[in-house]
């Protein structure tokens, strides 16, 4: 007998909300992944079709619809905007994330996960909110969000190669790279962002937000 369906989840990978996760109220009914590549038209003379030259691939985009319904809730939780705001805020600039040269802030990178089917490391490119049901005082209690994500890393074609050795008990060794968070390492090594707690416990980390490049972590067996 199968258990309850896994919730689709968005994990914040950096900045002030690092390691915080947003569980989707309802799993998506469908999602669309799109990608394109660039070809340049070469020079030709006296030909019907000029030669084409490949230049580069474009990042994939993922679009999905997320549904929110708070009609049965009470108090402040009944305003559906309290829940959709968590998604909307993923596009807000985090002043703690600044480019080294321009000193301009930017939104955080995120990871969208849905069980074993989707692992999409991305930035939130767009969010469109459509409120579809209201209380008598105008407070919305039902909404549909159309969310657009832009890919940062192809996790399907670039499996982690960092763990290069094993401990006495078969545990893997991971060397922290620049910009990595514990939840991201947990995803790349154990396939679950929530497993960061077991990594923190095994390595006796007192502050999981302070990972330094070059730090060596022991990854527990799955």
N, CA, C and O of each residue as an XYZ file, in Angstrom:
888
protein
N       0.855     -1.196      0.000
C       0.000      0.000      0.000
C       0.885      1.238      0.000
O       1.760      1.383      0.854
N       0.658      2.125     -0.955
C       1.508      3.299     -1.097
C       1.157      4.339     -0.057
O       0.023      4.399      0.417
N       2.149      5.171      0.301
C       1.935      6.220      1.283
C       1.344      7.454      0.649
O       0.938      7.442     -0.513
N       1.301      8.519      1.424
C       0.750      9.783      0.930
C       1.649     10.346     -0.164
O       2.865     10.159     -0.114
N       1.072     11.034     -1.158
C       1.879     11.618     -2.234
C       2.886     12.615     -1.680
O       2.596     13.336     -0.725
N       4.061     12.653     -2.278
C       5.068     13.612     -1.854
C       4.676     15.008     -2.311
O       4.192     15.199     -3.427
N       4.890     15.970     -1.440
C       4.573     17.351     -1.762
C       5.664     17.969     -2.630
O       6.855     17.777     -2.383
N       5.243     18.710     -3.643
C       6.204     19.525     -4.381
C       6.720     20.604     -3.433
O       5.981     21.126     -2.599
N       8.002     20.927     -3.578
C       8.640     21.806     -2.595
C       9.616     22.748     -3.282
O      10.287     22.377     -4.246
N       9.685     23.968     -2.772
C      10.684     24.935     -3.218
C      11.603     25.226     -2.041
O      11.146     25.605     -0.962
N      12.898     25.045     -2.257
C      13.886     25.301     -1.210
C      14.738     26.503     -1.594
O      15.249     26.583     -2.711
N      14.886     27.433     -0.662
C      15.729     28.609     -0.885
C      17.178     28.221     -0.620
O      17.496     27.714      0.456
N      18.051     28.452     -1.581
C      19.412     27.938     -1.509
C      20.423     28.916     -0.930
O      21.554     28.520     -0.649
N      20.060     30.171     -0.745
C      21.043     31.156     -0.286
C      20.331     32.356      0.302
O      19.104     32.443      0.272
N      21.112     33.276      0.834
C      20.548     34.511      1.340
C      19.899     34.370      2.705
O      20.172     33.419      3.437
N      19.035     35.322      3.043
C      18.419     35.379      4.358
C      17.522     34.183      4.643
O      17.382     33.777      5.796
N      16.916     33.618      3.612
C      16.023     32.480      3.810
C      16.665     31.142      3.524
O      15.960     30.150      3.336
N      17.989     31.087      3.487
C      18.701     29.874      3.100
C      18.253     28.674      3.919
O      18.126     28.747      5.142
N      18.014     27.566      3.220
C      17.584     26.277      3.785
C      16.104     26.241      4.146
O      15.602     25.192      4.548
N      15.395     27.359      4.013
C      13.954     27.338      4.247
C      13.242     26.717      3.055
O      13.628     26.943      1.908
N      12.206     25.938      3.327
C      11.453     25.273      2.270
C      10.004     25.738      2.278
O       9.436     26.027      3.331
N       9.419     25.805      1.089
C       8.007     26.143      0.916
C       7.324     24.925      0.302
O       7.570     24.596     -0.858
N       6.477     24.261      1.066
C       5.714     23.135      0.538
C       4.518     23.668     -0.230
O       3.780     24.516      0.271
N       4.326     23.169     -1.452
C       3.178     23.598     -2.249
C       1.896     23.070     -1.610
O       1.842     21.912     -1.195
N       0.866     23.911     -1.529
C      -0.391     23.516     -0.903
C      -1.017     22.344     -1.641
O      -1.552     21.423     -1.025
N      -0.946     22.387     -2.984
C      -1.417     21.287     -3.831
C      -0.348     21.021     -4.882
O       0.270     21.953     -5.396
N      -0.134     19.758     -5.199
C       0.828     19.437     -6.247
C       0.314     19.915     -7.604
O      -0.896     19.952     -7.828
N       1.220     20.282     -8.511
C       0.792     20.749     -9.835
C       0.043     19.657    -10.588
O       0.334     18.470    -10.436
N      -0.922     20.068    -11.401
C      -1.603     19.121    -12.285
C      -0.734     18.787    -13.486
O      -0.816     17.693    -14.044
N       0.095     19.736    -13.872
C       1.007     19.539    -14.995
C       2.086     20.615    -14.944
O       1.946     21.623    -14.252
N       3.143     20.385    -15.675
C       4.175     21.408    -15.823
C       4.793     21.276    -17.211
O       4.711     20.224    -17.844
N       5.402     22.347    -17.666
C       5.992     22.385    -19.007
C       7.457     22.787    -18.903
O       7.792     23.784    -18.263
N       8.323     22.011    -19.531
C       9.745     22.349    -19.618
C      10.076     22.649    -21.072
O       9.742     21.882    -21.976
N      10.727     23.758    -21.273
C      11.056     24.189    -22.631
C      12.521     24.593    -22.707
O      13.062     25.190    -21.777
N      13.150     24.263    -23.819
C      14.546     24.654    -24.018
C      14.796     24.927    -25.486
O      14.143     24.346    -26.352
N      15.739     25.811    -25.766
C      16.107     26.117    -27.148
C      17.618     26.219    -27.251
O      18.313     26.402    -26.252
N      18.113     26.097    -28.472
C      19.539     26.263    -28.744
C      19.707     27.290    -29.853
O      18.790     27.530    -30.638
N      20.878     27.888    -29.907
C      21.136     28.937    -30.892
C      21.983     28.409    -32.044
O      23.005     27.753    -31.844
N      21.528     28.714    -33.248
C      22.276     28.424    -34.467
C      22.446     29.724    -35.239
O      21.514     30.523    -35.334
N      23.631     29.932    -35.786
C      23.879     31.124    -36.605
C      23.931     30.737    -38.077
O      24.420     29.675    -38.462
N      23.411     31.638    -38.858
C      23.418     31.413    -40.303
C      24.767     31.822    -40.879
O      25.188     32.971    -40.752
N      25.435     30.867    -41.511
C      26.728     31.150    -42.098
C      26.617     31.833    -43.454
O      25.535     31.939    -44.032
N      27.757     32.290    -43.944
C      27.768     32.954    -45.245
C      27.794     31.900    -46.351
O      28.453     30.867    -46.240
N      27.060     32.196    -47.411
C      27.046     31.286    -48.558
C      26.847     32.081    -49.835
O      26.384     33.222    -49.814
N      27.191     31.480    -50.902
C      27.033     32.134    -52.196
C      26.487     31.121    -53.194
O      27.071     30.061    -53.414
N      25.357     31.474    -53.787
C      24.776     30.608    -54.803
C      24.161     29.331    -54.258
O      24.068     28.334    -54.974
N      23.733     29.349    -52.981
C      23.099     28.166    -52.412
C      21.702     28.505    -51.914
O      21.435     29.620    -51.466
N      20.814     27.513    -52.004
C      19.458     27.738    -51.520
C      19.387     27.785    -50.000
O      18.604     28.547    -49.433
N      20.206     26.969    -49.340
C      20.189     26.906    -47.886
C      21.609     27.168    -47.377
O      22.518     26.397    -47.683
N      21.813     28.234    -46.612
C      23.160     28.530    -46.111
C      23.559     27.542    -45.020
O      22.693     26.940    -44.385
N      24.843     27.371    -44.800
C      25.278     26.485    -43.711
C      24.907     27.078    -42.359
O      24.859     28.296    -42.192
N      24.649     26.212    -41.413
C      24.265     26.640    -40.074
C      25.370     26.255    -39.091
O      25.936     25.165    -39.171
N      25.662     27.156    -38.174
C      26.704     26.938    -37.180
C      26.098     26.999    -35.778
O      25.458     27.983    -35.406
N      26.310     25.937    -35.012
C      25.807     25.913    -33.643
C      26.654     26.829    -32.773
O      27.882     26.819    -32.864
N      25.994     27.627    -31.923
C      26.723     28.534    -31.041
C      26.657     28.085    -29.582
O      27.694     27.863    -28.958
N      25.461     27.953    -29.041
C      25.356     27.524    -27.644
C      23.923     27.126    -27.311
O      22.986     27.433    -28.049
N      23.777     26.444    -26.198
C      22.465     26.091    -25.699
C      21.930     27.171    -24.777
O      22.698     27.927    -24.182
N      20.622     27.240    -24.660
C      19.967     28.178    -23.770
C      19.505     27.427    -22.514
O      19.240     26.226    -22.577
N      19.407     28.116    -21.390
C      18.892     27.443    -20.195
C      17.443     27.015    -20.395
O      16.668     27.694    -21.069
N      17.095     25.894    -19.808
C      15.710     25.428    -19.886
C      14.822     26.295    -19.003
O      15.282     26.885    -18.025
N      13.559     26.361    -19.358
C      12.580     27.057    -18.529
C      11.498     26.064    -18.128
O      11.128     25.182    -18.903
N      11.001     26.218    -16.921
C       9.937     25.357    -16.410
C       8.776     26.238    -15.991
O       8.945     27.185    -15.222
N       7.603     25.920    -16.500
C       6.407     26.672    -16.136
C       5.385     25.737    -15.507
O       5.110     24.660    -16.037
N       4.831     26.147    -14.390
C       3.853     25.322    -13.711
C       2.798     26.199    -13.062
O       3.005     27.392    -12.837
N       1.665     25.582    -12.766
C       0.586     26.269    -12.076
C       0.440     25.689    -10.682
O       0.367     24.473    -10.510
N       0.398     26.567     -9.687
C       0.235     26.171     -8.300
C      -1.098     26.696     -7.787
O      -1.455     27.852     -8.017
N      -1.827     25.833     -7.093
C      -3.165     26.189     -6.626
C      -3.178     26.344     -5.100
O      -2.535     25.586     -4.373
N      -3.923     27.341     -4.646
C      -4.029     27.640     -3.221
C      -5.506     27.809     -2.870
O      -6.243     28.499     -3.575
N      -5.931     27.178     -1.785
C      -7.318     27.268     -1.343
C      -7.341     27.329      0.185
O      -6.953     26.374      0.859
N      -7.799     28.458      0.721
C      -7.820     28.651      2.173
C      -9.239     28.854      2.703
O      -9.428     29.359      3.810
N     -10.223     28.462      1.914
C     -11.615     28.703      2.309
C     -11.960     28.038      3.637
O     -12.734     28.587      4.421
N     -11.395     26.866      3.896
C     -11.715     26.128      5.121
C     -10.863     26.567      6.312
O     -11.089     26.103      7.430
N      -9.900     27.444      6.095
C      -9.039     27.876      7.194
C      -9.727     28.967      8.008
O     -10.789     29.463      7.631
N      -9.114     29.329      9.119
C      -9.683     30.347     10.001
C      -8.664     31.440     10.291
O      -7.466     31.273     10.061
N      -9.166     32.562     10.801
C      -8.275     33.646     11.194
C      -7.488     34.227     10.037
O      -7.968     34.282      8.905
N      -6.260     34.664     10.339
C      -5.407     35.280      9.319
C      -5.043     34.310      8.209
O      -4.785     34.731      7.082
N      -5.018     33.003      8.514
C      -4.653     32.013      7.497
C      -5.681     31.918      6.388
O      -5.426     31.290      5.361
N      -6.852     32.536      6.581
C      -7.896     32.430      5.564
C      -7.619     33.321      4.361
O      -8.160     33.088      3.280
N      -6.787     34.334      4.538
C      -6.400     35.194      3.411
C      -5.349     34.448      2.596
O      -4.226     34.246      3.058
N      -5.713     34.042      1.389
C      -4.827     33.207      0.581
C      -3.539     33.939      0.217
O      -2.527     33.306     -0.084
N      -3.573     35.275      0.244
C      -2.375     36.046     -0.116
C      -1.238     35.820      0.871
O      -0.069     35.983      0.520
N      -1.574     35.443      2.106
C      -0.532     35.132      3.088
C       0.311     33.957      2.619
O       1.498     33.880      2.936
N      -0.291     33.037      1.866
C       0.401     31.844      1.391
C       1.059     32.080      0.021
O       2.170     31.608     -0.223
N       0.380     32.802     -0.862
C       0.973     33.054     -2.177
C       2.149     34.020     -2.088
O       3.027     34.016     -2.950
N       2.165     34.849     -1.042
C       3.253     35.815     -0.871
C       4.608     35.126     -0.749
O       5.623     35.689     -1.158
N       4.639     33.920     -0.195
C       5.900     33.196     -0.053
C       6.529     32.915     -1.416
O       7.751     32.947     -1.563
N       5.687     32.639     -2.409
C       6.183     32.421     -3.773
C       6.556     33.750     -4.415
O       7.597     33.864     -5.062
N       5.707     34.748     -4.234
C       5.949     36.076     -4.807
C       7.277     36.655     -4.312
O       8.027     37.266     -5.074
N       7.550     36.449     -3.024
C       8.757     37.025     -2.425
C      10.047     36.408     -2.959
O      11.128     36.952     -2.736
N       9.948     35.286     -3.656
C      11.149     34.673     -4.228
C      11.743     35.527     -5.343
O      12.870     35.285     -5.775
N      10.994     36.522     -5.810
C      11.512     37.443     -6.829
C      12.055     38.726     -6.219
O      12.581     39.578     -6.935
N      11.932     38.873     -4.894
C      12.390     40.093     -4.242
C      13.910     40.088     -4.075
O      14.521     39.045     -3.843
N      14.497     41.263     -4.197
C      15.949     41.405     -4.072
C      16.371     41.184     -2.623
O      15.800     41.762     -1.698
N      17.365     40.353     -2.449
C      17.977     40.127     -1.139
C      19.245     40.975     -1.086
O      20.200     40.708     -1.816
N      19.262     41.993     -0.232
C      20.405     42.908     -0.168
C      21.682     42.205      0.281
O      22.781     42.720      0.074
N      21.542     41.033      0.895
C      22.725     40.279      1.306
C      23.386     39.531      0.176
O      24.494     39.018      0.334
N      22.715     39.458     -0.976
C      23.263     38.775     -2.146
C      23.637     39.826     -3.177
O      22.813     40.210     -4.007
N      24.866     40.286     -3.124
C      25.304     41.362     -4.003
C      26.448     40.899     -4.897
O      27.329     40.148     -4.479
N      26.405     41.368     -6.132
C      27.486     41.103     -7.069
C      28.766     41.766     -6.574
O      28.748     42.913     -6.127
N      29.870     41.041     -6.657
C      31.136     41.555     -6.129
C      31.577     42.848     -6.812
O      32.210     43.699     -6.188
N      31.243     42.992     -8.091
C      31.694     44.168     -8.833
C      30.671     45.304     -8.768
O      31.009     46.431     -8.405
N      29.432     45.002     -9.120
C      28.424     46.063     -9.197
C      27.805     46.406     -7.843
O      27.229     47.481     -7.676
N      27.927     45.486     -6.869
C      27.333     45.664     -5.540
C      25.813     45.756     -5.601
O      25.180     46.294     -4.693
N      25.239     45.235     -6.665
C      23.789     45.244     -6.839
C      23.211     43.955     -6.264
O      23.715     42.865     -6.537
N      22.151     44.085     -5.465
C      21.509     42.917     -4.887
C      20.721     42.139     -5.927
O      20.490     42.617     -7.037
N      20.314     40.936     -5.554
C      19.555     40.084     -6.469
C      18.702     39.111     -5.660
O      18.949     38.913     -4.470
N      17.694     38.499     -6.300
C      16.918     37.455     -5.622
C      17.747     36.183     -5.430
O      18.801     36.013     -6.042
N      17.253     35.306     -4.578
C      17.960     34.068     -4.266
C      17.742     33.003     -5.333
O      16.732     33.008     -6.038
N      18.681     32.111     -5.438
C      18.508     30.897     -6.237
C      17.652     29.914     -5.434
O      17.668     29.911     -4.203
N      16.898     29.074     -6.171
C      16.007     28.138     -5.505
C      16.145     26.745     -6.128
O      16.755     26.573     -7.183
N      15.569     25.775     -5.454
C      15.506     24.414     -5.975
C      14.058     23.959     -5.918
O      13.459     23.918     -4.843
N      13.489     23.614     -7.074
C      12.142     23.070     -7.129
C      12.235     21.560     -7.216
O      12.851     21.020     -8.134
N      11.615     20.875     -6.250
C      11.644     19.421     -6.174
C      10.234     18.870     -6.092
O       9.357     19.435     -5.440
N      10.041     17.745     -6.776
C       8.786     17.013     -6.637
C       9.122     15.530     -6.654
O       9.199     14.910     -7.715
N       9.322     14.970     -5.468
C       9.694     13.568     -5.355
C      10.943     13.267     -6.172
O      11.930     14.000     -6.115
N      10.886     12.183     -6.928
C      12.005     11.789     -7.780
C      11.807     12.236     -9.222
O      12.623     11.929    -10.091
N      10.711     12.969     -9.474
C      10.397     13.330    -10.846
C      11.014     14.632    -11.309
O      11.366     14.770    -12.480
N      11.153     15.602    -10.396
C      11.654     16.926    -10.788
C      12.688     17.407     -9.788
O      12.440     17.430     -8.582
N      13.840     17.789    -10.295
C      14.877     18.462     -9.508
C      15.402     19.597    -10.373
O      16.217     19.377    -11.269
N      14.937     20.805    -10.106
C      15.204     21.921    -11.011
C      15.805     23.064    -10.223
O      15.106     23.771     -9.497
N      17.120     23.241    -10.372
C      17.826     24.347     -9.720
C      17.681     25.569    -10.611
O      18.053     25.534    -11.784
N      17.134     26.662    -10.055
C      16.711     27.746    -10.928
C      16.629     29.070    -10.198
O      16.922     29.169     -9.007
N      16.222     30.089    -10.949
C      15.780     31.361    -10.385
C      14.331     31.548    -10.825
O      13.915     31.050    -11.871
N      13.568     32.277    -10.005
C      12.172     32.551    -10.349
C      12.162     33.720    -11.323
O      12.588     34.826    -10.989
N      11.675     33.465    -12.518
C      11.681     34.490    -13.567
C      10.373     35.273    -13.597
O      10.373     36.464    -13.907
N       9.262     34.617    -13.279
C       7.975     35.304    -13.330
C       6.956     34.600    -12.440
O       7.017     33.387    -12.241
N       6.015     35.388    -11.906
C       4.881     34.856    -11.150
C       3.650     35.674    -11.523
O       3.665     36.903    -11.450
N       2.590     34.987    -11.919
C       1.319     35.639    -12.220
C       0.262     35.082    -11.264
O       0.055     33.870    -11.202
N      -0.407     35.971    -10.515
C      -1.408     35.550     -9.539
C      -2.812     35.790    -10.083
O      -3.121     36.880    -10.565
N      -3.644     34.780    -10.004
C      -5.032     34.889    -10.442
C      -5.929     34.483     -9.270
O      -6.004     33.301     -8.933
N      -6.608     35.445     -8.649
C      -7.489     35.176     -7.519
C      -8.882     34.860     -8.054
O      -9.436     35.617     -8.852
N      -9.444     33.732     -7.606
C     -10.663     33.227     -8.239
C     -11.849     33.068     -7.291
O     -12.955     32.776     -7.747
N     -11.651     33.251     -5.990
C     -12.753     33.122     -5.051
C     -12.533     34.073     -3.886
O     -11.403     34.232     -3.425
N     -13.617     34.719     -3.395
C     -13.490     35.768     -2.395
C     -14.560     35.617     -1.314
O     -15.635     35.068     -1.552
N     -14.237     36.116     -0.125
C     -15.227     36.220      0.935
C     -16.087     37.467      0.702
O     -15.809     38.254     -0.203
N     -17.110     37.642      1.500
C     -18.019     38.779      1.312
C     -17.321     40.122      1.494
O     -17.764     41.134      0.950
N     -16.219     40.135      2.265
C     -15.488     41.385      2.483
C     -14.361     41.587      1.475
O     -13.546     42.498      1.626
N     -14.313     40.742      0.449
C     -13.328     40.913     -0.618
C     -12.014     40.197     -0.417
O     -11.155     40.236     -1.298
N     -11.828     39.540      0.721
C     -10.574     38.808      0.967
C     -10.525     37.571      0.077
O     -11.455     36.765      0.098
N      -9.457     37.404     -0.705
C      -9.366     36.231     -1.583
C      -9.034     34.959     -0.794
O      -8.203     34.978      0.114
N      -9.695     33.860     -1.155
C      -9.458     32.587     -0.473
C      -9.083     31.475     -1.452
O      -8.905     30.327     -1.045
N      -8.963     31.800     -2.708
C      -8.544     30.799     -3.698
C      -7.730     31.511     -4.772
O      -8.083     32.603     -5.219
N      -6.635     30.871     -5.175
C      -5.754     31.510     -6.166
C      -5.041     30.468     -7.011
O      -4.826     29.331     -6.590
N      -4.685     30.889     -8.205
C      -3.845     30.088     -9.096
C      -2.631     30.925     -9.459
O      -2.765     32.046     -9.950
N      -1.442     30.375     -9.215
C      -0.203     31.060     -9.557
C       0.451     30.362    -10.738
O       0.659     29.148    -10.718
N       0.771     31.128    -11.756
C       1.556     30.615    -12.875
C       2.996     31.055    -12.646
O       3.296     32.249    -12.663
N       3.880     30.095    -12.434
C       5.257     30.366    -12.031
C       6.212     29.950    -13.144
O       6.123     28.842    -13.672
N       7.124     30.852    -13.492
C       8.146     30.561    -14.495
C       9.523     30.493    -13.856
O       9.949     31.434    -13.187
N      10.219     29.384    -14.061
C      11.562     29.186    -13.513
C      12.575     29.101    -14.646
O      12.290     28.545    -15.706
N      13.758     29.657    -14.411
C      14.833     29.627    -15.406
C      15.991     28.813    -14.850
O      16.507     29.107    -13.772
N      16.389     27.805    -15.581
C      17.374     26.821    -15.129
C      18.758     27.419    -14.877
O      19.244     28.262    -15.631
N      19.372     26.951    -13.789
C      20.743     27.333    -13.472
C      21.724     26.188    -13.660
O      22.877     26.405    -14.032
N      21.262     24.959    -13.402
C      22.154     23.811    -13.443
C      21.385     22.602    -13.935
O      20.268     22.342    -13.487
N      21.984     21.864    -14.856
C      21.351     20.668    -15.390
C      21.725     19.480    -14.512
O      22.784     18.878    -14.688
N      20.853     19.147    -13.567
C      21.154     18.083    -12.624
C      21.050     16.708    -13.253
O      21.608     15.749    -12.721
N      20.344     16.587    -14.382
C      20.185     15.273    -14.998
C      21.413     14.869    -15.808
O      21.752     13.687    -15.878
N      22.074     15.840    -16.413
C      23.233     15.503    -17.247
C      24.550     15.772    -16.539
O      25.611     15.456    -17.075
N      24.501     16.363    -15.318
C      25.718     16.649    -14.569
C      25.611     16.066    -13.167
O      25.456     16.807    -12.196
N      25.694     14.737    -13.056
C      25.626     14.149    -11.721
C      26.810     14.580    -10.892
O      27.877     14.852    -11.443
N      26.654     14.652     -9.570
C      27.748     15.108     -8.725
C      28.959     14.196     -8.809
O      28.850     12.973     -8.716
N      30.119     14.822     -8.987
C      31.362     14.060     -9.039
C      32.260     14.426     -7.878
O      33.373     13.913     -7.765
N      31.787     15.312     -7.010
C      32.614     15.805     -5.919
C      33.059     14.717     -4.955
O      34.245     14.664     -4.629
N      32.148     13.823     -4.468
C      32.601     12.826     -3.512
C      33.631     11.892     -4.149
O      33.286     11.086     -5.013
N      34.883     11.996     -3.729
C      35.953     11.248     -4.383
C      36.497     10.118     -3.531
O      37.312      9.327     -4.004
N      36.061     10.028     -2.285
C      36.584      8.971     -1.433
C      35.521      8.543     -0.445
O      34.464      9.163     -0.334
N      35.823      7.458      0.280
C      34.876      6.941      1.242
C      35.528      6.786      2.601
O      36.728      6.534      2.710
N      34.706      6.943      3.645
C      35.197      6.726      4.990
C      35.202      5.249      5.330
O      34.868      4.403      4.500
N      35.582      4.953      6.552
C      35.680      3.559      6.964
C      34.342      2.849      6.882
O      34.295      1.651      6.604
N      33.263      3.563      7.118
C      31.943      2.941      7.086
C      31.258      3.057      5.741
O      30.060      2.796      5.637
N      31.992      3.443      4.707
C      31.420      3.590      3.381
C      30.822      4.952      3.117
O      30.256      5.182      2.048
N      30.940      5.881      4.092
C      30.390      7.214      3.892
C      31.195      7.957      2.825
O      32.395      7.739      2.660
N      30.507      8.829      2.115
C      31.190      9.634      1.101
C      31.768     10.914      1.705
O      31.300     11.406      2.731
N      32.777     11.425      1.053
C      33.422     12.665      1.466
C      33.095     13.735      0.444
O      33.258     13.528     -0.759
N      32.632     14.882      0.925
C      32.253     15.988      0.027
C      33.043     17.229      0.404
O      33.068     17.633      1.567
N      33.685     17.829     -0.583
C      34.406     19.079     -0.383
C      33.520     20.244     -0.802
O      33.087     20.318     -1.952
N      33.256     21.142      0.122
C      32.344     22.252     -0.125
C      32.916     23.189     -1.184
O      34.082     23.579     -1.124
N      32.069     23.544     -2.159
C      32.440     24.474     -3.208
C      31.819     25.841     -2.936
O      30.880     25.956     -2.150
N      32.342     26.865     -3.584
C      31.856     28.222     -3.416
C      30.360     28.305     -3.732
O      29.920     27.848     -4.787
N      29.585     28.886     -2.820
C      28.166     29.082     -3.052
C      27.271     27.933     -2.659
O      26.049     28.066     -2.727
N      27.829     26.809     -2.250
C      27.011     25.659     -1.888
C      26.414     25.829     -0.486
O      27.064     26.353      0.418
N      25.185     25.383     -0.328
C      24.528     25.352      0.970
C      24.360     23.901      1.392
O      24.510     22.987      0.581
N      24.050     23.698      2.663
C      23.923     22.336      3.163
C      22.739     21.622      2.515
O      22.816     20.426      2.233
N      21.648     22.346      2.278
C      20.492     21.714      1.638
C      20.802     21.331      0.196
O      20.322     20.305     -0.286
N      21.597     22.142     -0.496
C      21.969     21.819     -1.866
C      22.891     20.602     -1.895
O      22.751     19.738     -2.761
N      23.825     20.531     -0.962
C      24.708     19.365     -0.878
C      23.897     18.118     -0.568
O      24.160     17.050     -1.120
N      22.905     18.249      0.319
C      22.046     17.115      0.648
C      21.284     16.643     -0.582
O      21.112     15.442     -0.790
N      20.831     17.585     -1.388
C      20.123     17.219     -2.617
C      21.044     16.509     -3.599
O      20.665     15.503     -4.200
N      22.258     17.037     -3.759
C      23.168     16.482     -4.751
C      23.729     15.120     -4.341
O      24.083     14.307     -5.195
N      23.807     14.879     -3.047
C      24.409     13.624     -2.594
C      23.385     12.579     -2.176
O      23.584     11.384     -2.397
N      22.289     13.030     -1.573
C      21.302     12.095     -1.037
C      19.941     12.215     -1.714
O      19.031     11.434     -1.436
N      19.807     13.210     -2.616
C      18.563     13.348     -3.358
C      17.416     13.931     -2.570
O      16.264     13.819     -2.989
N      17.703     14.561     -1.421
C      16.651     15.105     -0.572
C      17.205     16.293      0.190
O      18.130     16.141      0.989
N      16.649     17.480     -0.047
C      17.157     18.679      0.633
C      16.987     18.588      2.142
O      17.773     19.168      2.892
N      15.966     17.865      2.593
C      15.726     17.761      4.031
C      16.807     16.944      4.746
O      16.913     16.983      5.972
N      17.599     16.212      3.976
C      18.649     15.386      4.585
C      19.808     16.223      5.108
O      20.776     15.677      5.637
N      19.719     17.552      4.966
C      20.809     18.405      5.484
C      20.967     18.233      6.989
O      22.054     18.428      7.532
N      19.879     17.868      7.658
C      19.952     17.694      9.111
C      20.863     16.530      9.484
O      21.639     16.627     10.434
N      20.770     15.422      8.734
C      21.617     14.266      9.039
C      23.079     14.559      8.733
O      23.970     14.068      9.426
N      23.332     15.368      7.682
C      24.710     15.760      7.371
C      25.249     16.665      8.472
O      26.394     16.519      8.902
N      24.416     17.606      8.926
C      24.837     18.513      9.999
C      25.141     17.736     11.275
O      26.117     18.024     11.967
N      24.296     16.746     11.582
C      24.503     15.964     12.797
C      25.771     15.128     12.717
O      26.522     15.051     13.689
N      26.022     14.500     11.568
C      27.204     13.657     11.435
C      28.483     14.472     11.545
O      29.490     13.993     12.068
N      28.441     15.712     11.046
C      29.641     16.558     11.061
C      29.671     17.524     12.249
O      30.573     18.353     12.363
N      28.672     17.405     13.133
C      28.597     18.222     14.350
C      28.707     19.709     14.037
O      29.472     20.443     14.662
N      27.910     20.136     13.038
C      27.918     21.539     12.633
C      27.019     22.343     13.560
O      25.835     22.037     13.701
N      27.569     23.357     14.185
C      26.789     24.199     15.089
C      26.050     25.298     14.339
O      24.972     25.716     14.761
N      26.609     25.767     13.245
C      25.975     26.808     12.437
C      25.975     26.332     10.991
O      26.994     26.423     10.306
N      24.830     25.821     10.519
C      24.760     25.229      9.179
C      24.835     26.290      8.087
O      25.005     25.956      6.914
N      24.711     27.567      8.455
C      24.775     28.627      7.452
C      26.209     29.037      7.123
O      26.444     29.769      6.161
N      27.155     28.570      7.913
C      28.545     28.976      7.705
C      29.345     27.809      7.140
O      30.023     27.085      7.869
N      29.250     27.646      5.833
C      30.058     26.654      5.131
C      31.140     27.391      4.349
O      30.852     28.345      3.627
N      32.363     26.953      4.494
C      33.482     27.605      3.817
C      33.963     26.728      2.674
O      34.050     25.510      2.830
N      34.279     27.327      1.513
C      34.843     26.541      0.417
C      36.081     25.793      0.888
O      36.946     26.367      1.549
N      36.165     24.513      0.546
C      37.282     23.680      0.961
C      36.975     22.844      2.193
O      37.708     21.905      2.504
N      35.889     23.178      2.904
C      35.486     22.390      4.068
C      35.120     20.969      3.615
O      34.430     20.788      2.612
N      35.584     19.981      4.353
C      35.309     18.586      4.019
C      34.208     18.061      4.916
O      34.300     18.139      6.141
N      33.159     17.523      4.296
C      32.018     16.973      5.026
C      31.926     15.474      4.786
O      32.228     14.989      3.695
N      31.509     14.754      5.806
C      31.210     13.337      5.667
C      29.728     13.204      5.370
O      28.893     13.728      6.107
N      29.399     12.502      4.288
C      28.012     12.320      3.883
C      27.540     10.950      4.371
O      28.117      9.933      3.990
N      26.507     10.907      5.204
C      26.049      9.622      5.727
C      25.464      8.743      4.624
O      25.058      9.231      3.569
N      25.430      7.460      4.884
C      24.831      6.534      3.937
C      23.333      6.808      3.848
O      22.685      7.118      4.847
N      22.803      6.689      2.654
C      21.371      6.958      2.457
C      20.524      5.909      3.173
O      19.295      5.968      3.123
